[in-house]
Amino acid sequence: MNEHLNRMMGQDKWHVGLVISIFFVLFFPSHILWTLTAILFIVYTLIYFFQNRSWHLNNGLALSIIVLYAIAVLSGLWAEEKSMYIGAIRMKAILLGIPFCFMVLPRWSLIQFRWFSIALLMAVGLSALYVGIHYFQYQQEILKSISLGQPIPVPYKDHIRYAILINFCLILALFHLDFYRKEDQTLPFLCWAGVSAALFFYIQFLAVKTGMILSILIFIIFISYKIIEKRLYLKGLLGIFFMLIVLYTAVHYFPTVKNKLSYFSWDIAKYKERNFKNYSDGERIESILQGIEVIKKHYLLGVGEGQLVNYVSNIDHKAAKLPHNQFVVVWAQNGLLGLVCMLAVFIISFTSAYSTRNWLAGAYTLAMLVANMLEPMLETQLGLTLFIIPLLLLNSVDIYKKT
């Protein structure tokens, strides 16, 4: 069995299976499973390092993430609540461990990337089947809850992070669609085209606003890349037309999307009346404004890692939420230097994607840039995972290495 897997995925490439396992355990509510899997991945990396003395110091993206973690650790010098600081640092240790793994382990080949993509898409497909069955069983109740601002029930800890995972899968599917088009393999091309279309439809059906925005951006980047690379103007226009048709259909005929947009309009109207307590979108906007108020008073050094929740809760017209913008959170907690390091992660990722003509990494980097403007991605274990691993993975895949 081991020899078969080694021949299939390549010698000393078991880290592919470990990364798949990390994604799989995200479907379980237990944090312990994730922690054990991540530790196993790091231990495997250490064994590989001592055996091969492999070290890729040119991995600027991984180094920038590690530096970001170092700044968060440094902010503990002026943190008031040390217990909250230690808890936040412990949770964010993934910013140190996972980048180290990608600096040590070799780049993925196309075959490894394909097996990873298939395995992850199978897991997501099963989860989508569950969501669909559950929706049709309790359609009226779910639609009513959506009209009150609640999400569609999904087999995940957070519906927004789940939508981000689906968008990551959309990037994987579009890549393989394009690969088989270049290889003139009609059947695999049609299969991946079907998977890509299904994922795009599914994201709209979930009616998660962040997920919908990211899917549109990813689709536009993919089409733009193909137009620039091959000057496929007609096919590019057809792709944009398909996207617009799907969006029009979702807005006018998907009851989940209609109910979500209706609630969003009502929520924003309430916010304009300064009535945002217990209203999702209004509280999100107010949380960002509260974070900005903290920045104005502590713009240079910040208040310290893990401390921000105490400061926003002390503001009179509080919404009692962590600011739903990671850049605001980082600046408020880690100061101006923390914000610079956070921006450096995106700049380095974009630069690397551009220099290697890797549209996958560029698309996910842009998706994460937008997601971090709408969510505190790095403040939960799940958000950290979906930020770090896909970003490092897509930047480390050698899409031209087939074996």
Buried (B, 14 or more C-beta within 10 A) or exposed (E): EEEEBEEEBBEEBBBBBBBBBBBBBBBEEEEEBBBEBBEEBBEBBEEBBEEEEBEBEEBBBBBBBBBBBEBBBBBBEBBEBEEBBBEBBEBBBBBBBBBBBBBBBBBBBBBBBBBBBEBBBEBBBEBBEBBEEBBEEEEEEBBEBBBEBBBBBBBBBBBBBBBBBBBBBBBBBBBBBBBBBEEEEEEBBEBBBEBBBBBBBBBBBBBBBBBBBBBBBBBBBBBBBBBEEEEBEEBBEEBBEBBEEBBEEBEEEBBBBBBBBEBBEBBBEBBEEEEBEEBBBBBBBBBBBBBBBBBEEBBEBBBBBBBBBBBBEEBEEBBBBBBBBBBBBBBBBBBBBBBBBBBBBBBBBBBBBEEBEBBBBBBBBBBBBBBBBBBBBBBBBBBBBBBBBBBBBBBBBBBEBEE
